[in-house]
Amino acid sequence: MPKTVQIRDIDDDTYAALATRAAAQGLSVPEYLRREIARLAARPTISDWLDGTRGRRLQSEPIDPVAVLDQIRGE
């Protein structure tokens, strides 16, 4: 079931910027904000992202950039 969120005391410059961005996409401000909020909610938090990257192994062997470029160029 959809929920309602009300935000008060948005300064005029902020609202004008939101209205400009919404208009550029052919949206109303509420529709623009719904899309932005959904996009924000879909992103992991920084701590979740960091937790997901911990334990990943980095490449253990150094890469020779000249050799890689030679492979790309066909020597």
Contacts in CASP RR format, 6 or more apart in sequence:
PFRMAT RR
TARGET T0000
AUTHOR 0000-0000-0000
METHOD contacts of the structure
MODEL  1
MPKTVQIRDIDDDTYAALATRAAAQGLSVPEYLRREIARLAARPTISDWL
DGTRGRRLQSEPIDPVAVLDQIRGE
5 37 0 8 1.000
10 18 0 8 1.000
15 29 0 8 1.000
18 29 0 8 1.000
18 32 0 8 1.000
18 33 0 8 1.000
19 29 0 8 1.000
21 32 0 8 1.000
22 28 0 8 1.000
22 29 0 8 1.000
22 31 0 8 1.000
22 32 0 8 1.000
22 33 0 8 1.000
25 32 0 8 1.000
27 35 0 8 1.000
END
